[in-house]
Amino acid sequence: MVADEALTLLEGMTELRVAKGRKVVRVDLSAADRPPDSELVKLMVSRWGKLRAPTMKVGTMLVVGFNQEMLASVFGT
């Protein structure tokens, strides 16, 4: 999946969580001050223009990237 298609994954999602190294970026997609689509794509796509891995939908949350603590909190382990 490339950058142009990444936004389609956000349809129906209310939250985006992105692992950026040890940091986790949380975005409330239903908020009025939601970042512009261009910023969301920058979070979801690598510098080579492809969707970062792993990417998964968990309920109405889209989880992008690997961070052990983030995944533990998402899956309650």
mmJSON file of the N, C-alpha and C atoms, coordinates in Angstrom:
{"data_MODEL":{"atom_site":{
"group_PDB":["ATOM","ATOM","ATOM","ATOM","ATOM","ATOM","ATOM","ATOM","ATOM","ATOM","ATOM","ATOM","ATOM","ATOM","ATOM","ATOM","ATOM","ATOM","ATOM","ATOM","ATOM","ATOM","ATOM","ATOM","ATOM","ATOM","ATOM","ATOM","ATOM","ATOM","ATOM","ATOM","ATOM","ATOM","ATOM","ATOM","ATOM","ATOM","ATOM","ATOM","ATOM","ATOM","ATOM","ATOM","ATOM","ATOM","ATOM","ATOM","ATOM","ATOM","ATOM","ATOM","ATOM","ATOM","ATOM","ATOM","ATOM","ATOM","ATOM","ATOM","ATOM","ATOM","ATOM","ATOM","ATOM","ATOM","ATOM","ATOM","ATOM","ATOM","ATOM","ATOM","ATOM","ATOM","ATOM","ATOM","ATOM","ATOM","ATOM","ATOM","ATOM","ATOM","ATOM","ATOM","ATOM","ATOM","ATOM","ATOM","ATOM","ATOM","ATOM","ATOM","ATOM","ATOM","ATOM","ATOM","ATOM","ATOM","ATOM","ATOM","ATOM","ATOM","ATOM","ATOM","ATOM","ATOM","ATOM","ATOM","ATOM","ATOM","ATOM","ATOM","ATOM","ATOM","ATOM","ATOM","ATOM","ATOM","ATOM","ATOM","ATOM","ATOM","ATOM","ATOM","ATOM","ATOM","ATOM","ATOM","ATOM","ATOM","ATOM","ATOM","ATOM","ATOM","ATOM","ATOM","ATOM","ATOM","ATOM","ATOM","ATOM","ATOM","ATOM","ATOM","ATOM","ATOM","ATOM","ATOM","ATOM","ATOM","ATOM","ATOM","ATOM","ATOM","ATOM","ATOM","ATOM","ATOM","ATOM","ATOM","ATOM","ATOM","ATOM","ATOM","ATOM","ATOM","ATOM","ATOM","ATOM","ATOM","ATOM","ATOM","ATOM","ATOM","ATOM","ATOM","ATOM","ATOM","ATOM","ATOM","ATOM","ATOM","ATOM","ATOM","ATOM","ATOM","ATOM","ATOM","ATOM","ATOM","ATOM","ATOM","ATOM","ATOM","ATOM","ATOM","ATOM","ATOM","ATOM","ATOM","ATOM","ATOM","ATOM","ATOM","ATOM","ATOM","ATOM","ATOM","ATOM","ATOM","ATOM","ATOM","ATOM","ATOM","ATOM","ATOM","ATOM","ATOM","ATOM","ATOM","ATOM","ATOM","ATOM","ATOM","ATOM","ATOM","ATOM","ATOM","ATOM","ATOM","ATOM"],
"id":[1,2,3,4,5,6,7,8,9,10,11,12,13,14,15,16,17,18,19,20,21,22,23,24,25,26,27,28,29,30,31,32,33,34,35,36,37,38,39,40,41,42,43,44,45,46,47,48,49,50,51,52,53,54,55,56,57,58,59,60,61,62,63,64,65,66,67,68,69,70,71,72,73,74,75,76,77,78,79,80,81,82,83,84,85,86,87,88,89,90,91,92,93,94,95,96,97,98,99,100,101,102,103,104,105,106,107,108,109,110,111,112,113,114,115,116,117,118,119,120,121,122,123,124,125,126,127,128,129,130,131,132,133,134,135,136,137,138,139,140,141,142,143,144,145,146,147,148,149,150,151,152,153,154,155,156,157,158,159,160,161,162,163,164,165,166,167,168,169,170,171,172,173,174,175,176,177,178,179,180,181,182,183,184,185,186,187,188,189,190,191,192,193,194,195,196,197,198,199,200,201,202,203,204,205,206,207,208,209,210,211,212,213,214,215,216,217,218,219,220,221,222,223,224,225,226,227,228,229,230,231],
"type_symbol":["N","C","C","N","C","C","N","C","C","N","C","C","N","C","C","N","C","C","N","C","C","N","C","C","N","C","C","N","C","C","N","C","C","N","C","C","N","C","C","N","C","C","N","C","C","N","C","C","N","C","C","N","C","C","N","C","C","N","C","C","N","C","C","N","C","C","N","C","C","N","C","C","N","C","C","N","C","C","N","C","C","N","C","C","N","C","C","N","C","C","N","C","C","N","C","C","N","C","C","N","C","C","N","C","C","N","C","C","N","C","C","N","C","C","N","C","C","N","C","C","N","C","C","N","C","C","N","C","C","N","C","C","N","C","C","N","C","C","N","C","C","N","C","C","N","C","C","N","C","C","N","C","C","N","C","C","N","C","C","N","C","C","N","C","C","N","C","C","N","C","C","N","C","C","N","C","C","N","C","C","N","C","C","N","C","C","N","C","C","N","C","C","N","C","C","N","C","C","N","C","C","N","C","C","N","C","C","N","C","C","N","C","C","N","C","C","N","C","C","N","C","C","N","C","C","N","C","C","N","C","C"],
"label_atom_id":["N","CA","C","N","CA","C","N","CA","C","N","CA","C","N","CA","C","N","CA","C","N","CA","C","N","CA","C","N","CA","C","N","CA","C","N","CA","C","N","CA","C","N","CA","C","N","CA","C","N","CA","C","N","CA","C","N","CA","C","N","CA","C","N","CA","C","N","CA","C","N","CA","C","N","CA","C","N","CA","C","N","CA","C","N","CA","C","N","CA","C","N","CA","C","N","CA","C","N","CA","C","N","CA","C","N","CA","C","N","CA","C","N","CA","C","N","CA","C","N","CA","C","N","CA","C","N","CA","C","N","CA","C","N","CA","C","N","CA","C","N","CA","C","N","CA","C","N","CA","C","N","CA","C","N","CA","C","N","CA","C","N","CA","C","N","CA","C","N","CA","C","N","CA","C","N","CA","C","N","CA","C","N","CA","C","N","CA","C","N","CA","C","N","CA","C","N","CA","C","N","CA","C","N","CA","C","N","CA","C","N","CA","C","N","CA","C","N","CA","C","N","CA","C","N","CA","C","N","CA","C","N","CA","C","N","CA","C","N","CA","C","N","CA","C","N","CA","C","N","CA","C","N","CA","C","N","CA","C","N","CA","C","N","CA","C","N","CA","C"],
"label_alt_id":[null,null,null,null,null,null,null,null,null,null,null,null,null,null,null,null,null,null,null,null,null,null,null,null,null,null,null,null,null,null,null,null,null,null,null,null,null,null,null,null,null,null,null,null,null,null,null,null,null,null,null,null,null,null,null,null,null,null,null,null,null,null,null,null,null,null,null,null,null,null,null,null,null,null,null,null,null,null,null,null,null,null,null,null,null,null,null,null,null,null,null,null,null,null,null,null,null,null,null,null,null,null,null,null,null,null,null,null,null,null,null,null,null,null,null,null,null,null,null,null,null,null,null,null,null,null,null,null,null,null,null,null,null,null,null,null,null,null,null,null,null,null,null,null,null,null,null,null,null,null,null,null,null,null,null,null,null,null,null,null,null,null,null,null,null,null,null,null,null,null,null,null,null,null,null,null,null,null,null,null,null,null,null,null,null,null,null,null,null,null,null,null,null,null,null,null,null,null,null,null,null,null,null,null,null,null,null,null,null,null,null,null,null,null,null,null,null,null,null,null,null,null,null,null,null,null,null,null,null,null,null],
"label_comp_id":["MET","MET","MET","VAL","VAL","VAL","ALA","ALA","ALA","ASP","ASP","ASP","GLU","GLU","GLU","ALA","ALA","ALA","LEU","LEU","LEU","THR","THR","THR","LEU","LEU","LEU","LEU","LEU","LEU","GLU","GLU","GLU","GLY","GLY","GLY","MET","MET","MET","THR","THR","THR","GLU","GLU","GLU","LEU","LEU","LEU","ARG","ARG","ARG","VAL","VAL","VAL","ALA","ALA","ALA","LYS","LYS","LYS","GLY","GLY","GLY","ARG","ARG","ARG","LYS","LYS","LYS","VAL","VAL","VAL","VAL","VAL","VAL","ARG","ARG","ARG","VAL","VAL","VAL","ASP","ASP","ASP","LEU","LEU","LEU","SER","SER","SER","ALA","ALA","ALA","ALA","ALA","ALA","ASP","ASP","ASP","ARG","ARG","ARG","PRO","PRO","PRO","PRO","PRO","PRO","ASP","ASP","ASP","SER","SER","SER","GLU","GLU","GLU","LEU","LEU","LEU","VAL","VAL","VAL","LYS","LYS","LYS","LEU","LEU","LEU","MET","MET","MET","VAL","VAL","VAL","SER","SER","SER","ARG","ARG","ARG","TRP","TRP","TRP","GLY","GLY","GLY","LYS","LYS","LYS","LEU","LEU","LEU","ARG","ARG","ARG","ALA","ALA","ALA","PRO","PRO","PRO","THR","THR","THR","MET","MET","MET","LYS","LYS","LYS","VAL","VAL","VAL","GLY","GLY","GLY","THR","THR","THR","MET","MET","MET","LEU","LEU","LEU","VAL","VAL","VAL","VAL","VAL","VAL","GLY","GLY","GLY","PHE","PHE","PHE","ASN","ASN","ASN","GLN","GLN","GLN","GLU","GLU","GLU","MET","MET","MET","LEU","LEU","LEU","ALA","ALA","ALA","SER","SER","SER","VAL","VAL","VAL","PHE","PHE","PHE","GLY","GLY","GLY","THR","THR","THR"],
"label_asym_id":["A","A","A","A","A","A","A","A","A","A","A","A","A","A","A","A","A","A","A","A","A","A","A","A","A","A","A","A","A","A","A","A","A","A","A","A","A","A","A","A","A","A","A","A","A","A","A","A","A","A","A","A","A","A","A","A","A","A","A","A","A","A","A","A","A","A","A","A","A","A","A","A","A","A","A","A","A","A","A","A","A","A","A","A","A","A","A","A","A","A","A","A","A","A","A","A","A","A","A","A","A","A","A","A","A","A","A","A","A","A","A","A","A","A","A","A","A","A","A","A","A","A","A","A","A","A","A","A","A","A","A","A","A","A","A","A","A","A","A","A","A","A","A","A","A","A","A","A","A","A","A","A","A","A","A","A","A","A","A","A","A","A","A","A","A","A","A","A","A","A","A","A","A","A","A","A","A","A","A","A","A","A","A","A","A","A","A","A","A","A","A","A","A","A","A","A","A","A","A","A","A","A","A","A","A","A","A","A","A","A","A","A","A","A","A","A","A","A","A","A","A","A","A","A","A","A","A","A","A","A","A"],
"label_entity_id":["1","1","1","1","1","1","1","1","1","1","1","1","1","1","1","1","1","1","1","1","1","1","1","1","1","1","1","1","1","1","1","1","1","1","1","1","1","1","1","1","1","1","1","1","1","1","1","1","1","1","1","1","1","1","1","1","1","1","1","1","1","1","1","1","1","1","1","1","1","1","1","1","1","1","1","1","1","1","1","1","1","1","1","1","1","1","1","1","1","1","1","1","1","1","1","1","1","1","1","1","1","1","1","1","1","1","1","1","1","1","1","1","1","1","1","1","1","1","1","1","1","1","1","1","1","1","1","1","1","1","1","1","1","1","1","1","1","1","1","1","1","1","1","1","1","1","1","1","1","1","1","1","1","1","1","1","1","1","1","1","1","1","1","1","1","1","1","1","1","1","1","1","1","1","1","1","1","1","1","1","1","1","1","1","1","1","1","1","1","1","1","1","1","1","1","1","1","1","1","1","1","1","1","1","1","1","1","1","1","1","1","1","1","1","1","1","1","1","1","1","1","1","1","1","1","1","1","1","1","1","1"],
"label_seq_id":[1,1,1,2,2,2,3,3,3,4,4,4,5,5,5,6,6,6,7,7,7,8,8,8,9,9,9,10,10,10,11,11,11,12,12,12,13,13,13,14,14,14,15,15,15,16,16,16,17,17,17,18,18,18,19,19,19,20,20,20,21,21,21,22,22,22,23,23,23,24,24,24,25,25,25,26,26,26,27,27,27,28,28,28,29,29,29,30,30,30,31,31,31,32,32,32,33,33,33,34,34,34,35,35,35,36,36,36,37,37,37,38,38,38,39,39,39,40,40,40,41,41,41,42,42,42,43,43,43,44,44,44,45,45,45,46,46,46,47,47,47,48,48,48,49,49,49,50,50,50,51,51,51,52,52,52,53,53,53,54,54,54,55,55,55,56,56,56,57,57,57,58,58,58,59,59,59,60,60,60,61,61,61,62,62,62,63,63,63,64,64,64,65,65,65,66,66,66,67,67,67,68,68,68,69,69,69,70,70,70,71,71,71,72,72,72,73,73,73,74,74,74,75,75,75,76,76,76,77,77,77],
"pdbx_PDB_ins_code":[null,null,null,null,null,null,null,null,null,null,null,null,null,null,null,null,null,null,null,null,null,null,null,null,null,null,null,null,null,null,null,null,null,null,null,null,null,null,null,null,null,null,null,null,null,null,null,null,null,null,null,null,null,null,null,null,null,null,null,null,null,null,null,null,null,null,null,null,null,null,null,null,null,null,null,null,null,null,null,null,null,null,null,null,null,null,null,null,null,null,null,null,null,null,null,null,null,null,null,null,null,null,null,null,null,null,null,null,null,null,null,null,null,null,null,null,null,null,null,null,null,null,null,null,null,null,null,null,null,null,null,null,null,null,null,null,null,null,null,null,null,null,null,null,null,null,null,null,null,null,null,null,null,null,null,null,null,null,null,null,null,null,null,null,null,null,null,null,null,null,null,null,null,null,null,null,null,null,null,null,null,null,null,null,null,null,null,null,null,null,null,null,null,null,null,null,null,null,null,null,null,null,null,null,null,null,null,null,null,null,null,null,null,null,null,null,null,null,null,null,null,null,null,null,null,null,null,null,null,null,null],
"Cartn_x":[0.853,0.0,0.902,0.563,1.343,0.605,1.274,0.75,-0.648,-0.91,-2.214,-3.355,-3.07,-4.104,-4.216,-3.233,-3.193,-4.403,-4.877,-6.024,-7.29,-7.418,-8.615,-8.725,-7.599,-7.626,-8.276,-8.333,-8.896,-10.412,-11.028,-12.489,-13.123,-13.982,-14.667,-13.859,-12.618,-11.774,-11.968,-11.893,-12.03,-10.71,-9.725,-8.43,-7.313,-6.195,-4.983,-3.869,-3.171,-1.991,-0.817,0.255,1.424,2.66,3.429,4.691,5.781,6.475,7.613,8.791,9.467,10.531,9.928,10.418,9.88,8.651,8.369,7.239,6.004,4.835,3.567,2.748,2.322,1.498,0.053,-0.813,-2.242,-3.01,-3.896,-4.688,-6.152,-6.955,-8.403,-8.972,-9.355,-9.816,-11.2,-11.929,-13.267,-13.266,-12.1,-12.0,-12.084,-12.582,-12.696,-11.329,-10.323,-8.976,-8.063,-8.676,-7.942,-6.891,-5.684,-4.656,-5.105,-4.539,-4.9,-4.459,-5.113,-4.81,-3.332,-2.697,-1.279,-0.412,-0.752,-0.01,-0.263,-1.495,-1.814,-1.059,-0.968,-0.225,1.241,1.82,3.22,3.458,2.484,2.609,2.537,1.706,1.418,2.361,3.064,3.847,5.338,6.153,7.599,8.185,9.449,10.098,10.216,9.995,10.015,8.632,7.636,6.302,5.407,5.794,4.963,4.427,3.281,2.639,3.579,3.707,4.567,3.944,4.809,4.347,4.741,3.998,2.696,1.616,0.568,-0.604,-1.816,-2.627,-3.798,-4.959,-6.145,-7.363,-7.805,-8.026,-8.492,-9.744,-10.893,-12.146,-12.19,-12.292,-12.306,-10.973,-9.935,-8.603,-7.683,-6.895,-5.882,-4.547,-3.8,-2.516,-1.43,-0.436,0.621,1.978,2.826,4.182,4.299,5.557,5.807,6.37,5.704,6.153,5.526,6.358,5.865,4.846,5.113,4.197,2.857,2.908,1.677,0.838,1.463,0.706,0.152,0.9,0.412,-0.829,-0.809,-1.968,-3.17,-2.922,-4.02,-4.688,-3.863,-4.407,-4.595,-4.294,-4.564,-3.734,-2.467,-1.615,-0.544],
"Cartn_y":[-1.164,0.0,1.231,2.187,3.413,4.576,5.715,6.883,7.277,7.257,7.674,6.821,5.575,4.653,4.605,5.132,5.011,5.644,6.747,7.418,6.581,5.689,4.848,3.96,3.655,2.837,3.563,4.878,5.655,5.753,5.296,5.354,4.52,5.137,4.452,4.356,4.834,4.779,6.042,5.901,7.049,7.427,6.531,6.8,6.22,6.933,6.473,6.455,5.342,5.244,4.84,5.627,5.394,5.314,4.235,4.083,4.78,5.695,6.405,6.184,5.042,4.684,4.362,5.007,4.786,5.637,6.573,7.484,6.929,7.188,6.791,8.06,8.234,9.379,8.909,9.587,9.263,10.406,10.074,11.083,10.707,11.641,11.462,11.902,10.945,11.232,11.859,11.787,12.378,13.801,14.278,15.623,16.698,17.849,18.976,19.492,19.345,19.832,18.721,17.757,16.645,17.2,16.617,17.083,16.896,17.684,17.533,16.168,15.733,14.432,14.283,15.346,15.273,14.898,15.397,15.058,13.614,13.15,11.768,10.808,11.136,10.292,10.237,11.367,11.384,10.456,10.352,9.455,7.993,7.693,6.305,5.707,6.549,6.083,6.294,5.341,5.443,6.476,6.774,7.748,7.247,5.957,5.381,5.39,5.918,6.065,4.853,3.897,2.707,2.698,2.058,1.965,1.288,1.873,1.3,0.02,-0.883,-2.173,-2.327,-3.079,-3.626,-2.547,-2.755,-1.892,-2.781,-2.449,-3.287,-2.453,-2.919,-2.311,-3.116,-2.413,-3.042,-2.281,-2.839,-2.131,-0.895,0.278,1.533,2.274,1.528,2.094,1.536,2.42,1.985,2.1,1.0,0.93,0.748,1.645,1.621,1.589,0.67,0.584,-0.34,-0.614,-1.529,-0.783,-0.957,-0.495,-1.457,-2.178,-3.248,-2.757,-1.606,-1.08,-0.68,-0.081,0.325,-0.902,-1.922,-3.127,-3.822,-3.811,-4.42,-3.666,-2.343,-1.578,-1.762,-1.897,-2.093,-3.447,-4.469,-5.825,-6.268,-5.386,-5.684,-6.802,-6.912,-7.987,-7.44],
"Cartn_z":[0.0,0.0,0.0,-0.811,-0.911,-0.259,-0.183,0.533,0.086,-1.221,-1.723,-1.189,-0.873,-0.408,1.116,1.826,3.287,3.965,3.447,4.076,4.051,3.095,3.037,4.274,4.913,6.124,7.298,7.246,8.347,8.311,7.231,7.125,8.23,9.018,10.108,11.392,11.402,12.593,13.425,14.747,15.634,16.297,16.228,16.856,16.009,15.977,15.304,16.328,16.439,17.308,16.433,16.526,15.689,16.57,16.432,17.143,16.35,17.015,16.43,17.368,17.216,18.153,19.505,20.545,21.891,22.164,21.283,21.456,20.745,21.31,20.694,20.446,19.207,18.838,18.795,19.545,19.56,18.92,17.983,17.294,17.413,17.937,18.008,16.66,15.85,14.496,14.462,15.57,15.609,16.16,16.58,17.161,16.086,16.481,15.551,15.127,15.994,15.674,15.127,14.487,13.871,12.906,12.903,11.973,10.517,9.606,8.192,7.656,6.604,6.009,5.669,5.206,4.839,6.042,7.23,8.448,8.861,8.708,9.048,8.137,6.871,5.927,6.323,6.736,7.158,8.346,9.241,10.387,9.971,8.982,8.613,7.582,6.849,5.702,5.975,5.534,5.709,4.755,4.932,4.047,2.618,2.409,1.061,0.418,1.149,0.58,0.73,1.548,1.755,3.178,3.351,4.658,5.651,6.843,7.872,8.414,8.846,9.342,10.804,11.559,11.218,11.276,10.535,10.572,10.779,11.778,12.046,12.556,12.24,12.758,13.972,15.071,16.299,16.713,16.403,16.643,15.769,16.397,15.632,15.783,16.118,16.27,15.186,14.554,13.601,14.299,14.347,15.032,13.974,14.006,12.988,13.675,13.249,13.763,14.956,15.327,16.428,17.625,18.746,20.046,21.038,21.757,22.618,23.641,24.267,25.275,24.654,23.451,22.782,22.453,21.906,21.539,22.777,23.867,25.112,25.608,25.51,25.977,25.06,23.772,22.809,23.036,23.241,23.365,24.815,25.771,27.179,27.737,27.302,27.826,28.712],
"occupancy":[1.0,1.0,1.0,1.0,1.0,1.0,1.0,1.0,1.0,1.0,1.0,1.0,1.0,1.0,1.0,1.0,1.0,1.0,1.0,1.0,1.0,1.0,1.0,1.0,1.0,1.0,1.0,1.0,1.0,1.0,1.0,1.0,1.0,1.0,1.0,1.0,1.0,1.0,1.0,1.0,1.0,1.0,1.0,1.0,1.0,1.0,1.0,1.0,1.0,1.0,1.0,1.0,1.0,1.0,1.0,1.0,1.0,1.0,1.0,1.0,1.0,1.0,1.0,1.0,1.0,1.0,1.0,1.0,1.0,1.0,1.0,1.0,1.0,1.0,1.0,1.0,1.0,1.0,1.0,1.0,1.0,1.0,1.0,1.0,1.0,1.0,1.0,1.0,1.0,1.0,1.0,1.0,1.0,1.0,1.0,1.0,1.0,1.0,1.0,1.0,1.0,1.0,1.0,1.0,1.0,1.0,1.0,1.0,1.0,1.0,1.0,1.0,1.0,1.0,1.0,1.0,1.0,1.0,1.0,1.0,1.0,1.0,1.0,1.0,1.0,1.0,1.0,1.0,1.0,1.0,1.0,1.0,1.0,1.0,1.0,1.0,1.0,1.0,1.0,1.0,1.0,1.0,1.0,1.0,1.0,1.0,1.0,1.0,1.0,1.0,1.0,1.0,1.0,1.0,1.0,1.0,1.0,1.0,1.0,1.0,1.0,1.0,1.0,1.0,1.0,1.0,1.0,1.0,1.0,1.0,1.0,1.0,1.0,1.0,1.0,1.0,1.0,1.0,1.0,1.0,1.0,1.0,1.0,1.0,1.0,1.0,1.0,1.0,1.0,1.0,1.0,1.0,1.0,1.0,1.0,1.0,1.0,1.0,1.0,1.0,1.0,1.0,1.0,1.0,1.0,1.0,1.0,1.0,1.0,1.0,1.0,1.0,1.0,1.0,1.0,1.0,1.0,1.0,1.0,1.0,1.0,1.0,1.0,1.0,1.0,1.0,1.0,1.0,1.0,1.0,1.0],
"B_iso_or_equiv":[0.0,0.0,0.0,0.0,0.0,0.0,0.0,0.0,0.0,0.0,0.0,0.0,0.0,0.0,0.0,0.0,0.0,0.0,0.0,0.0,0.0,0.0,0.0,0.0,0.0,0.0,0.0,0.0,0.0,0.0,0.0,0.0,0.0,0.0,0.0,0.0,0.0,0.0,0.0,0.0,0.0,0.0,0.0,0.0,0.0,0.0,0.0,0.0,0.0,0.0,0.0,0.0,0.0,0.0,0.0,0.0,0.0,0.0,0.0,0.0,0.0,0.0,0.0,0.0,0.0,0.0,0.0,0.0,0.0,0.0,0.0,0.0,0.0,0.0,0.0,0.0,0.0,0.0,0.0,0.0,0.0,0.0,0.0,0.0,0.0,0.0,0.0,0.0,0.0,0.0,0.0,0.0,0.0,0.0,0.0,0.0,0.0,0.0,0.0,0.0,0.0,0.0,0.0,0.0,0.0,0.0,0.0,0.0,0.0,0.0,0.0,0.0,0.0,0.0,0.0,0.0,0.0,0.0,0.0,0.0,0.0,0.0,0.0,0.0,0.0,0.0,0.0,0.0,0.0,0.0,0.0,0.0,0.0,0.0,0.0,0.0,0.0,0.0,0.0,0.0,0.0,0.0,0.0,0.0,0.0,0.0,0.0,0.0,0.0,0.0,0.0,0.0,0.0,0.0,0.0,0.0,0.0,0.0,0.0,0.0,0.0,0.0,0.0,0.0,0.0,0.0,0.0,0.0,0.0,0.0,0.0,0.0,0.0,0.0,0.0,0.0,0.0,0.0,0.0,0.0,0.0,0.0,0.0,0.0,0.0,0.0,0.0,0.0,0.0,0.0,0.0,0.0,0.0,0.0,0.0,0.0,0.0,0.0,0.0,0.0,0.0,0.0,0.0,0.0,0.0,0.0,0.0,0.0,0.0,0.0,0.0,0.0,0.0,0.0,0.0,0.0,0.0,0.0,0.0,0.0,0.0,0.0,0.0,0.0,0.0,0.0,0.0,0.0,0.0,0.0,0.0],
"pdbx_formal_charge":[null,null,null,null,null,null,null,null,null,null,null,null,null,null,null,null,null,null,null,null,null,null,null,null,null,null,null,null,null,null,null,null,null,null,null,null,null,null,null,null,null,null,null,null,null,null,null,null,null,null,null,null,null,null,null,null,null,null,null,null,null,null,null,null,null,null,null,null,null,null,null,null,null,null,null,null,null,null,null,null,null,null,null,null,null,null,null,null,null,null,null,null,null,null,null,null,null,null,null,null,null,null,null,null,null,null,null,null,null,null,null,null,null,null,null,null,null,null,null,null,null,null,null,null,null,null,null,null,null,null,null,null,null,null,null,null,null,null,null,null,null,null,null,null,null,null,null,null,null,null,null,null,null,null,null,null,null,null,null,null,null,null,null,null,null,null,null,null,null,null,null,null,null,null,null,null,null,null,null,null,null,null,null,null,null,null,null,null,null,null,null,null,null,null,null,null,null,null,null,null,null,null,null,null,null,null,null,null,null,null,null,null,null,null,null,null,null,null,null,null,null,null,null,null,null,null,null,null,null,null,null],
"auth_seq_id":[1,1,1,2,2,2,3,3,3,4,4,4,5,5,5,6,6,6,7,7,7,8,8,8,9,9,9,10,10,10,11,11,11,12,12,12,13,13,13,14,14,14,15,15,15,16,16,16,17,17,17,18,18,18,19,19,19,20,20,20,21,21,21,22,22,22,23,23,23,24,24,24,25,25,25,26,26,26,27,27,27,28,28,28,29,29,29,30,30,30,31,31,31,32,32,32,33,33,33,34,34,34,35,35,35,36,36,36,37,37,37,38,38,38,39,39,39,40,40,40,41,41,41,42,42,42,43,43,43,44,44,44,45,45,45,46,46,46,47,47,47,48,48,48,49,49,49,50,50,50,51,51,51,52,52,52,53,53,53,54,54,54,55,55,55,56,56,56,57,57,57,58,58,58,59,59,59,60,60,60,61,61,61,62,62,62,63,63,63,64,64,64,65,65,65,66,66,66,67,67,67,68,68,68,69,69,69,70,70,70,71,71,71,72,72,72,73,73,73,74,74,74,75,75,75,76,76,76,77,77,77],
"auth_comp_id":["MET","MET","MET","VAL","VAL","VAL","ALA","ALA","ALA","ASP","ASP","ASP","GLU","GLU","GLU","ALA","ALA","ALA","LEU","LEU","LEU","THR","THR","THR","LEU","LEU","LEU","LEU","LEU","LEU","GLU","GLU","GLU","GLY","GLY","GLY","MET","MET","MET","THR","THR","THR","GLU","GLU","GLU","LEU","LEU","LEU","ARG","ARG","ARG","VAL","VAL","VAL","ALA","ALA","ALA","LYS","LYS","LYS","GLY","GLY","GLY","ARG","ARG","ARG","LYS","LYS","LYS","VAL","VAL","VAL","VAL","VAL","VAL","ARG","ARG","ARG","VAL","VAL","VAL","ASP","ASP","ASP","LEU","LEU","LEU","SER","SER","SER","ALA","ALA","ALA","ALA","ALA","ALA","ASP","ASP","ASP","ARG","ARG","ARG","PRO","PRO","PRO","PRO","PRO","PRO","ASP","ASP","ASP","SER","SER","SER","GLU","GLU","GLU","LEU","LEU","LEU","VAL","VAL","VAL","LYS","LYS","LYS","LEU","LEU","LEU","MET","MET","MET","VAL","VAL","VAL","SER","SER","SER","ARG","ARG","ARG","TRP","TRP","TRP","GLY","GLY","GLY","LYS","LYS","LYS","LEU","LEU","LEU","ARG","ARG","ARG","ALA","ALA","ALA","PRO","PRO","PRO","THR","THR","THR","MET","MET","MET","LYS","LYS","LYS","VAL","VAL","VAL","GLY","GLY","GLY","THR","THR","THR","MET","MET","MET","LEU","LEU","LEU","VAL","VAL","VAL","VAL","VAL","VAL","GLY","GLY","GLY","PHE","PHE","PHE","ASN","ASN","ASN","GLN","GLN","GLN","GLU","GLU","GLU","MET","MET","MET","LEU","LEU","LEU","ALA","ALA","ALA","SER","SER","SER","VAL","VAL","VAL","PHE","PHE","PHE","GLY","GLY","GLY","THR","THR","THR"],
"auth_asym_id":["A","A","A","A","A","A","A","A","A","A","A","A","A","A","A","A","A","A","A","A","A","A","A","A","A","A","A","A","A","A","A","A","A","A","A","A","A","A","A","A","A","A","A","A","A","A","A","A","A","A","A","A","A","A","A","A","A","A","A","A","A","A","A","A","A","A","A","A","A","A","A","A","A","A","A","A","A","A","A","A","A","A","A","A","A","A","A","A","A","A","A","A","A","A","A","A","A","A","A","A","A","A","A","A","A","A","A","A","A","A","A","A","A","A","A","A","A","A","A","A","A","A","A","A","A","A","A","A","A","A","A","A","A","A","A","A","A","A","A","A","A","A","A","A","A","A","A","A","A","A","A","A","A","A","A","A","A","A","A","A","A","A","A","A","A","A","A","A","A","A","A","A","A","A","A","A","A","A","A","A","A","A","A","A","A","A","A","A","A","A","A","A","A","A","A","A","A","A","A","A","A","A","A","A","A","A","A","A","A","A","A","A","A","A","A","A","A","A","A","A","A","A","A","A","A","A","A","A","A","A","A"],
"auth_atom_id":["N","CA","C","N","CA","C","N","CA","C","N","CA","C","N","CA","C","N","CA","C","N","CA","C","N","CA","C","N","CA","C","N","CA","C","N","CA","C","N","CA","C","N","CA","C","N","CA","C","N","CA","C","N","CA","C","N","CA","C","N","CA","C","N","CA","C","N","CA","C","N","CA","C","N","CA","C","N","CA","C","N","CA","C","N","CA","C","N","CA","C","N","CA","C","N","CA","C","N","CA","C","N","CA","C","N","CA","C","N","CA","C","N","CA","C","N","CA","C","N","CA","C","N","CA","C","N","CA","C","N","CA","C","N","CA","C","N","CA","C","N","CA","C","N","CA","C","N","CA","C","N","CA","C","N","CA","C","N","CA","C","N","CA","C","N","CA","C","N","CA","C","N","CA","C","N","CA","C","N","CA","C","N","CA","C","N","CA","C","N","CA","C","N","CA","C","N","CA","C","N","CA","C","N","CA","C","N","CA","C","N","CA","C","N","CA","C","N","CA","C","N","CA","C","N","CA","C","N","CA","C","N","CA","C","N","CA","C","N","CA","C","N","CA","C","N","CA","C","N","CA","C","N","CA","C","N","CA","C","N","CA","C","N","CA","C","N","CA","C"],
"pdbx_PDB_model_num":[1,1,1,1,1,1,1,1,1,1,1,1,1,1,1,1,1,1,1,1,1,1,1,1,1,1,1,1,1,1,1,1,1,1,1,1,1,1,1,1,1,1,1,1,1,1,1,1,1,1,1,1,1,1,1,1,1,1,1,1,1,1,1,1,1,1,1,1,1,1,1,1,1,1,1,1,1,1,1,1,1,1,1,1,1,1,1,1,1,1,1,1,1,1,1,1,1,1,1,1,1,1,1,1,1,1,1,1,1,1,1,1,1,1,1,1,1,1,1,1,1,1,1,1,1,1,1,1,1,1,1,1,1,1,1,1,1,1,1,1,1,1,1,1,1,1,1,1,1,1,1,1,1,1,1,1,1,1,1,1,1,1,1,1,1,1,1,1,1,1,1,1,1,1,1,1,1,1,1,1,1,1,1,1,1,1,1,1,1,1,1,1,1,1,1,1,1,1,1,1,1,1,1,1,1,1,1,1,1,1,1,1,1,1,1,1,1,1,1,1,1,1,1,1,1,1,1,1,1,1,1]
}}}
